[in-house]
Amino acid sequence: MLNHRALKIIPILLIFSILANAQSGKDSVYFFSQNQNLIDNILFSPTFSNANRLKSYGFLQLDFKRENGGFRRAQEAYSINMPKFLAKGFNILGKFRIAGSIEFNNSSEDSLANGQKNNLEDFTTFYPYANKSGLYKRQNYIAKTSLSYSTLNNHIVPFINLDYQKHQSSGTVDPRLSSNRFILKVEPGVNLNLNRHSLGLYALVGKADEQVSLGYKNDVYKTSLLYPDRIHYMQYGYGSSVIKDTSNVYKYDDYKGFGIQYATKFKDWNIQFATEYQLLINKNYTQNKTAPNFATVATFNLNTINGSLLLSKNNSINTDQQISFSFTYNEGYDGNLKTSGSLNRVNYRVNALNVSSGYRLLWDKNKNNAKELGLNLSYTQNDKLDLNQAAGLSYEQLKIDLSGTLYHLIDEQSKFKISLKPYFIAPINTTLKYNTNSITEFIRNVAFTDYYYFNSSVLGGEFSTEYLTSKLIKNQQFGLYCQFDLRKMLKQDMRNDLNPTFVPNGFRSVFHFGINMYL
C-alpha cells in the first residue's frame, strides 16, 4: 500500500492538473444554487456526469469560520476558529474522466470539555474523557479522486474512486489529548449506459487506524484525585466508564459496502438517485500491534444506509425547479470485555435517522433580477442506550426553513446574490434514562447537558451574500462572500433532578467569509 506522503501528493498533482485544464465561461453554473447542487452531485459520479453536458469544472476557495455561543452540546467548544482551503473540479479528456478535490482545515476550539477524542463522528465509544475545559487544535487533510474510462461507445464505463483522510487532534491542558487517525476507502465500479438510462454499481472497501493517548505535564494532576476535572475516565458506552483505566487506545478499522447510482430523464425532469450501504468494523486495543499481549478488548459495528434523490427541471428559458430528498440511517452495537465481559455480548446500542426534503423554484433567470424561493423540511432521530448503566438519551427533532434569494446582474462582468433563510427547530420527543444510584461523571457532565440541548425549541436565521466579478483577471470569475447564521434557544423546561455541569443557553452564531475562484 502507498505510504501517507504519496497519498497526499498524488491527489494534489491530480487536482491542479484538472484545474489547469478547466474551461471558463460557465456563469450559470457558478451563480445559481440549483446548478451548484447538480455539480456537487456529479463531481465524483461518472453515472450522473454522463447525463450532463458540462465537460469541465474548477473551483477554489479560501474560507474562514468563526463559531461561538453558549447554546451548545456538552462535547462542543464554546468558540471555534477554522481557516480552510478547498480545491475541486473535474475534466473530460478524450475517453478519460478525471475528478478530484483536496481540503485543508485547521481549527482552534476553546473551552472544550469532555472532548478528548476526534470530532469525525458521534457513534463510536472506547475513548478517554475528562471534564477539564481547554484549548484544542485539530487538523484535517481530505483528498478524493475519481478516474473513469469510456469503452464500447460509452456503453460501459469502469471507474475507481479513492477517499483519503488524515486527522490530528491535540489538547493544551492536562490531561492532554493526542489523536491521529488515518482513513482510506476505495470504490471500484462500473457504469452502464443505454439510451437515456445510466446505472452505476460499485463496491466499497477501506481501512482506518487511530492512536489516542492522554498525557500530563504536571505529575500532581496525573496521580492525585484532588482535582476532579483533571481525572480522566474511559468511556465504554453511554454511561459506562472506568476511572484512569488506560491512557492509550489503538483502533484498527475495516470498511465494507456497496453502492448503486441511477440517472435518467423523464419528460422534462432530470432524475438522479443514489444509495449506499457501509459497514464499519471497529476494533479497540490497549496495546499496539507489536506488543506480545496484543488482543482485542472491544469491538463496535456500525451499519450505515444512505440515499438521495434529486429531480431537476429546466425546460423553460426563464424558470428552473428542483426537488431533493435524502436520508441516512445508522445502527451500531458494541462488544466489550470491560462492560459485558464478552465481545459477543452487547452493552451499548445506537441508532440514528436523518431525513430531509426540499423544493426550490427559480424564475426570471435570464433577466437582470432573478428570484428563487425554497422550502426545506428535515427530521432527526437519535437513540443511545447503555444497558449496563441503564442509561440512555433519545430525541426527535423537526426543522423547517424557508429561503429567499435574489440574483442581480450589475453588468456583463459583475453580479451579486443575496439570500435569507429563517428556520425553526422543534423538539418532538426527548427522553433521558439514568439510574439515580449509579450516576457516572459521563452521565452528569454529558448526558444531562445534552438532554437540555435537544429538548430546546430554537429559532434561527441565515443570511448570505456573494459578489462575483471577472474584472480582476480576464475570463476568471472571483467571488467575495460572507454568511452569518444565528440561532436562539426559545424554550427550556428545567428539571429539579438534574445537576449538569452547565446548561445550554442563549445564542449560537456561525460566521463565514472568504474568496471563491471559479475556473
KOLDO-227457 format. One line per 2 residues: number of its first residue (from 1); their letters; for each residue x, y, z of C-alpha. Coordinates in steps of 0.001 Angstrom, whole numbers, padded with zeros to 6 digits. Layout:
NUM) a) X,Y,Z ~ ...
// end
This chain:
1) ml) 000000,000000,000000 ~ 001192,003538,-000727
3) nh) 002591,005461,002215 ~ 000825,008500,003648
5) ra) 003069,011027,001892 ~ 002361,009546,-001534
7) lk) -001363,009501,-000799 ~ -001164,013230,-000065
9) ii) 000973,014246,-003068 ~ -000862,012300,-005806
11) pi) -004268,013989,-005282 ~ -002598,017425,-005154
13) ll) -000934,016869,-008545 ~ -004185,015483,-009939
15) if) -006428,018339,-008795 ~ -004110,021048,-010116
17) si) -003939,019225,-013454 ~ -007748,019301,-013561
19) la) -007937,022982,-012633 ~ -005319,023932,-015216
21) na) -007499,022459,-017972 ~ -010844,023718,-016703
23) qs) -012800,025917,-019080 ~ -014209,029326,-018268
25) gk) -017498,030914,-019250 ~ -019976,028735,-017355
27) ds) -021523,031641,-015444 ~ -024851,029995,-014622
29) vy) -023052,027004,-013073 ~ -021317,029318,-010623
31) ff) -024230,031675,-009955 ~ -027416,029720,-009316
33) sq) -027813,027427,-006309 ~ -029674,024719,-008220
35) nq) -026786,024361,-010679 ~ -024324,024159,-007791
37) nl) -026366,021305,-006304 ~ -026092,019449,-009614
39) id) -022325,019992,-009736 ~ -021891,018624,-006218
41) ni) -023868,015548,-007259 ~ -021936,014764,-010452
43) lf) -018416,015621,-009250 ~ -017389,012082,-008222
45) sp) -020089,010213,-010139 ~ -019469,009104,-013732
47) tf) -023093,007905,-013665 ~ -024553,011361,-013053
49) sn) -021930,013100,-015171 ~ -022894,011038,-018237
51) an) -026265,012806,-018453 ~ -024759,016287,-018039
53) rl) -023333,018356,-020889 ~ -020713,020062,-018730
55) ks) -017232,018828,-019709 ~ -015115,020567,-017074
57) yg) -015403,022471,-013839 ~ -012976,024049,-011379
59) fl) -013405,025706,-008010 ~ -011008,027186,-005416
61) ql) -011997,028524,-002013 ~ -010318,030235,000925
63) df) -012692,030296,003876 ~ -012585,031424,007491
65) kr) -015170,030219,010003 ~ -015922,031713,013419
67) en) -018434,029916,015640 ~ -019287,030727,019249
69) gg) -022058,030919,021831 ~ -023470,029283,024936
71) fr) -026147,027252,023174 ~ -024031,024129,022603
73) ra) -023686,020448,023414 ~ -021578,019143,026287
75) qe) -018787,017948,023973 ~ -018791,021106,021854
77) ay) -016426,024067,022284 ~ -017702,027489,023244
79) si) -015789,029055,020345 ~ -014263,027641,017160
81) nm) -011984,029345,014630 ~ -011198,027461,011430
83) pk) -009461,028559,008232 ~ -009976,026248,005261
85) fl) -008632,025775,001742 ~ -010671,023792,-000790
87) ak) -009994,022908,-004421 ~ -012226,020671,-006522
89) gf) -013076,020004,-010130 ~ -013359,017529,-012972
91) ni) -012356,017313,-016619 ~ -013157,015039,-019550
93) lg) -010092,014310,-021663 ~ -010969,012059,-024575
95) kf) -012294,008821,-023120 ~ -010979,009619,-019642
97) ri) -012889,011498,-016955 ~ -010805,012764,-014034
99) ag) -012200,014368,-010873 ~ -010618,015372,-007607
101) si) -010798,017520,-004513 ~ -008431,018444,-001710
103) ef) -009253,020204,001543 ~ -007056,021502,004350
105) nn) -008523,022875,007550 ~ -007001,023815,010890
107) ss) -009379,024550,013754 ~ -008821,026028,017186
109) ed) -011508,025091,019719 ~ -011614,026999,023008
111) sl) -013421,025986,026216 ~ -013981,022380,025133
113) an) -014624,019804,027870 ~ -015323,016064,027770
115) gq) -013956,016087,024232 ~ -010770,014046,024394
117) kn) -011454,012374,021039 ~ -011631,013224,017359
119) nl) -014690,015070,016057 ~ -015230,012984,012913
121) ed) -018336,011119,014111 ~ -020538,010716,017169
123) ft) -021280,006997,017474 ~ -018191,005000,018441
125) tf) -017029,004619,022032 ~ -013851,003452,023832
127) yp) -012406,006945,024257 ~ -010932,008752,027267
129) ya) -012600,011907,028569 ~ -012183,014462,031362
131) nk) -014284,017415,032467 ~ -011446,019938,032303
133) sg) -012133,022529,029595 ~ -009309,023886,027497
135) ly) -007973,024763,024064 ~ -007822,022086,021360
137) kr) -006195,022093,017937 ~ -007492,019963,015080
139) qn) -006197,019461,011543 ~ -007719,017629,008598
141) yi) -006329,016767,005196 ~ -009020,015292,002924
143) ak) -008384,014135,-000643 ~ -010800,012478,-003062
145) ts) -010200,011337,-006621 ~ -012217,009654,-009356
147) ls) -010961,008130,-012606 ~ -013150,006558,-015301
149) ys) -012626,005332,-018876 ~ -015285,005096,-021584
151) tl) -015417,001868,-023617 ~ -017735,000339,-026247
153) nn) -019043,003680,-027469 ~ -019627,004835,-023868
155) hi) -021930,001909,-023055 ~ -019567,000517,-020398
157) vp) -017507,002857,-018199 ~ -015303,001283,-015497
159) fi) -014225,003659,-012729 ~ -012423,003821,-009409
161) nl) -012832,006380,-006603 ~ -010395,006988,-003743
163) dy) -011189,008725,-000452 ~ -008302,009606,001893
165) qk) -008373,011475,005200 ~ -005723,012301,007782
167) hq) -006903,013772,011085 ~ -004996,015118,014095
169) ss) -006341,016460,017400 ~ -004334,017734,020354
171) gt) -005110,019369,023698 ~ -003177,022072,025539
173) vd) -004183,021408,029174 ~ -003791,018329,031394
175) pr) -004934,015715,030539 ~ -003598,016486,027054
177) ls) -005232,014681,024157 ~ -003310,013344,021198
179) sn) -005337,011711,018426 ~ -004095,010656,014992
181) rf) -006466,008957,012591 ~ -005922,007751,009020
183) il) -008740,006614,006690 ~ -008524,005201,003161
185) kv) -011526,003986,001148 ~ -011536,002538,-002372
187) ep) -014613,002267,-004594 ~ -014128,000228,-007797
189) gv) -017174,000099,-010038 ~ -018702,000149,-013478
191) nl) -021265,002383,-015148 ~ -023676,001053,-017804
193) nl) -025255,003494,-020280 ~ -028195,002724,-022559
195) nr) -030121,005490,-024281 ~ -031348,007820,-021512
197) hs) -030512,005422,-018693 ~ -027264,005255,-016714
199) lg) -026681,002672,-013972 ~ -023620,002658,-011738
201) ly) -022589,-000186,-009429 ~ -019602,-000137,-007092
203) al) -018066,-001931,-004141 ~ -016543,-000211,-001105
205) vg) -013529,-001393,000890 ~ -011382,000558,003299
207) ka) -009017,000647,006239 ~ -008503,003028,009129
209) de) -006265,003202,012151 ~ -006111,005620,015046
211) qv) -003987,006132,018133 ~ -005452,008078,021048
213) sl) -003447,008988,024134 ~ -003614,011301,027125
215) gy) -000524,012928,028645 ~ 000228,015025,031725
217) kn) 002937,017646,032123 ~ 002101,018040,035813
219) dv) 002602,014787,037742 ~ 000312,016036,040518
221) yk) -002651,016129,038145 ~ -001717,012677,036887
223) ts) -001636,010903,040254 ~ -003851,012984,042558
225) ll) -007623,012735,042979 ~ -007853,016236,044464
227) yp) -008627,017817,041086 ~ -011865,016178,039859
229) dr) -011910,017921,036472 ~ -008383,016642,035703
231) ih) -009280,012999,036329 ~ -009727,011088,033103
233) ym) -012097,008198,032530 ~ -012502,005637,029789
235) qy) -015901,005798,028112 ~ -017140,002286,027314
237) gy) -020709,003056,026265 ~ -023180,005826,027083
239) gs) -022533,005982,030803 ~ -020273,003007,031469
241) sv) -016829,004332,032366 ~ -013818,003422,034468
243) ik) -011561,005923,036248 ~ -007991,006064,034889
245) dt) -008371,002624,033301 ~ -005915,003368,030496
247) sn) -004487,006408,028755 ~ -003699,004765,025402
249) vy) -006134,003415,022827 ~ -005329,001799,019482
251) ky) -008088,001436,016898 ~ -007934,-000656,013721
253) dd) -010988,-000439,011486 ~ -012360,-002049,008338
255) yk) -014945,-000644,005917 ~ -017090,-002780,003625
257) gf) -020079,-001949,001467 ~ -021578,-001268,-001937
259) gi) -023492,001435,-003754 ~ -025949,001968,-006608
261) qy) -026473,005093,-008700 ~ -029077,005687,-011398
263) at) -029705,008620,-013721 ~ -032339,009168,-016387
265) kf) -034612,011785,-017935 ~ -038386,011580,-017726
267) kd) -040234,014184,-019780 ~ -038612,017472,-018678
269) wn) -037162,016146,-015411 ~ -033557,015033,-014909
271) iq) -033512,012323,-012228 ~ -030518,011309,-010112
273) fa) -030835,008563,-007488 ~ -028101,007091,-005272
275) te) -027971,004705,-002322 ~ -025116,003141,-000376
277) yq) -024589,000607,002386 ~ -021474,000701,004569
279) ll) -020335,-001499,007453 ~ -017696,-000173,009850
281) in) -015958,-002807,011978 ~ -014093,-001007,014758
283) kn) -011647,-002977,016943 ~ -010056,-001458,020041
285) yt) -006840,-002336,021849 ~ -004794,-001053,024773
287) qn) -001520,-002164,023132 ~ -000173,-001646,019637
289) kt) 000270,-004464,017143 ~ 003888,-005114,018117
291) ap) 003101,-005825,021784 ~ 003264,-009510,022852
293) nf) -000103,-009280,024663 ~ -001896,-007666,021713
295) at) -005578,-008680,021926 ~ -008961,-007181,021128
297) va) -010572,-005512,024141 ~ -013696,-004090,022485
299) tf) -015468,-004008,019142 ~ -018081,-001750,017606
301) nl) -020065,-002443,014440 ~ -021849,000416,012669
303) nt) -024241,-000205,009771 ~ -024961,002873,007646
305) in) -027505,003166,004842 ~ -027982,006418,002951
307) gs) -029856,007503,-000110 ~ -030595,010612,-002136
309) ll) -032918,011680,-004924 ~ -032516,014868,-006956
311) ls) -035052,015947,-009585 ~ -034248,018987,-011707
313) kn) -036392,020674,-014344 ~ -035040,023458,-016552
315) ns) -037001,023164,-019779 ~ -038046,026802,-019650
317) in) -035619,029576,-020581 ~ -036704,031559,-017539
319) td) -037718,029011,-014880 ~ -035953,026171,-013034
321) qq) -037310,023784,-010418 ~ -035549,021336,-008139
323) is) -036834,018715,-005693 ~ -034473,016916,-003303
325) fs) -034813,014075,-000825 ~ -032161,012341,001273
327) ft) -031852,010056,004276 ~ -029155,008480,006439
329) yn) -029737,005632,008880 ~ -027136,004377,011365
331) eg) -027362,001338,013633 ~ -024487,000337,015891
333) yd) -023707,-002069,018715 ~ -020626,-002997,020712
335) gn) -018916,-005934,022371 ~ -016686,-005018,025305
337) lk) -014728,-007099,027799 ~ -014781,-004152,030223
339) ts) -018575,-003938,030455 ~ -020240,-007183,029426
341) gs) -017242,-009480,029798 ~ -017580,-010750,026247
343) ln) -017042,-009440,022742 ~ -020260,-011215,021739
345) rv) -022496,-009637,024390 ~ -023924,-006184,023662
347) ny) -023888,-003349,026204 ~ -024100,-000204,024047
349) rv) -026569,000359,021225 ~ -027179,003365,018998
351) na) -029499,004113,016108 ~ -029999,007396,014305
353) ln) -032103,008570,011375 ~ -031972,011811,009433
355) vs) -034464,012550,006651 ~ -034589,015801,004682
357) sg) -036516,017096,001689 ~ -036595,020383,-000186
359) yr) -038108,022298,-003075 ~ -036633,025285,-004937
361) ll) -038235,027466,-007619 ~ -036176,029907,-009698
363) wd) -037755,032362,-012139 ~ -036647,035288,-014324
365) kn) -033225,033644,-014507 ~ -032370,035386,-017810
367) kn) -033296,038815,-016521 ~ -031257,041304,-014510
369) na) -033084,040307,-011318 ~ -033720,036579,-010865
371) ke) -035588,035302,-007817 ~ -035675,031981,-006013
373) lg) -037823,030580,-003201 ~ -037137,027397,-001262
375) ln) -038741,025222,001393 ~ -036894,022534,003374
377) ls) -038097,020035,005963 ~ -035876,017707,007983
379) yt) -036463,015117,010684 ~ -033769,013846,013067
381) qn) -033982,010886,015446 ~ -031197,009602,017701
383) dk) -031206,006931,020416 ~ -028218,005867,022533
385) ld) -028575,003205,025236 ~ -026141,001786,027806
387) ln) -027576,-001472,029162 ~ -025034,-001902,031958
389) qa) -025787,001530,033427 ~ -029497,001533,032476
391) ag) -028761,004938,030939 ~ -029605,006493,027625
393) ls) -030692,009559,025701 ~ -033143,009600,022807
395) ye) -034528,012580,020956 ~ -036547,013543,017893
397) ql) -036477,016947,016209 ~ -038239,018607,013292
399) ki) -036685,021513,011380 ~ -038400,023732,008840
401) dl) -036786,026565,006892 ~ -037851,028977,004170
403) sg) -035350,030635,001859 ~ -035475,033562,-000496
405) tl) -032657,034518,-002888 ~ -032176,037474,-005225
407) yh) -029688,037208,-008114 ~ -028794,040624,-009568
409) li) -026789,041276,-012746 ~ -024811,044527,-012335
411) de) -023117,044491,-015744 ~ -021573,041978,-018126
413) qs) -018683,041316,-015743 ~ -020231,041672,-012285
415) kf) -023178,040300,-010358 ~ -024203,039528,-006809
417) ki) -026651,037344,-004934 ~ -028220,037730,-001520
419) sl) -030153,035128,000446 ~ -032177,034994,003659
421) kp) -033277,031744,005327 ~ -035252,031784,008606
423) yf) -035726,028412,010325 ~ -037342,026808,013356
425) ia) -036299,023626,015227 ~ -038943,021926,017357
427) pi) -038275,019054,019771 ~ -040820,016252,019248
429) nt) -039748,013845,021955 ~ -036735,013832,024312
431) tl) -036209,011014,026824 ~ -033405,010689,029377
433) ky) -032797,007418,031217 ~ -030443,007049,034162
435) nt) -030067,005156,037419 ~ -030140,007556,040394
437) ns) -027956,005131,042373 ~ -025274,004962,039674
439) it) -024655,008392,038164 ~ -021257,008410,036498
441) ef) -019283,011510,035539 ~ -020232,010988,031892
443) ir) -023952,010989,032689 ~ -023654,014128,034814
445) nv) -021310,016069,032527 ~ -022548,014925,029094
447) af) -025962,013228,029143 ~ -027661,015791,031403
449) td) -026389,018735,029338 ~ -027281,017147,026003
451) yy) -030785,016419,027274 ~ -031389,020152,027760
453) yf) -029831,020926,024375 ~ -032025,018572,022352
455) ns) -035163,019379,024369 ~ -034994,023082,023425
457) sv) -037014,024956,020828 ~ -034796,027004,018537
459) lg) -035428,029963,016241 ~ -032714,030931,013783
461) ge) -031860,032678,010585 ~ -029133,032535,007946
463) fs) -028010,035453,005819 ~ -025557,035068,002933
465) te) -024308,037166,000059 ~ -021677,036888,-002686
467) yl) -020278,039384,-005169 ~ -018891,037860,-008377
469) ts) -016690,039654,-010889 ~ -014328,038904,-013754
471) kl) -012746,042384,-013720 ~ -009714,041302,-011662
473) ik) -008444,038689,-014146 ~ -009843,038385,-017653
475) nq) -012225,035453,-018107 ~ -011810,034339,-014491
477) qf) -014657,034662,-012015 ~ -013867,035700,-008452
479) gl) -016423,035684,-005661 ~ -016252,037560,-002346
481) yc) -018760,036124,000096 ~ -019948,036135,003683
483) qf) -022502,034052,005547 ~ -023968,034538,009019
485) dl) -026099,032016,010918 ~ -027645,032969,014262
487) rk) -029842,030736,016398 ~ -031511,031385,019756
489) ml) -032921,028988,022307 ~ -036579,029902,022867
491) kq) -037855,027495,025477 ~ -036334,025162,028022
493) dm) -038071,023205,030787 ~ -035772,022788,033810
495) rn) -035812,019635,035931 ~ -035026,019523,039649
497) dl) -033483,016040,039475 ~ -030693,017029,037043
499) np) -027474,018799,038018 ~ -025388,019175,034837
501) tf) -022026,020934,034731 ~ -023611,023604,032530
503) vp) -026972,024205,030871 ~ -027079,025259,027186
505) ng) -028496,028748,026921 ~ -028634,031923,024865
507) fr) -027361,032123,021300 ~ -025080,030282,018892
509) sv) -023605,032036,015861 ~ -021605,030843,012854
511) fh) -019860,033340,010570 ~ -018073,032573,007289
513) fg) -016239,034876,004922 ~ -013804,034221,002129
515) in) -012905,034183,-001553 ~ -014094,031842,-004290
517) my) -012388,031395,-007633 ~ -014335,029706,-010428
519) l) -012338,028149,-013268
// end
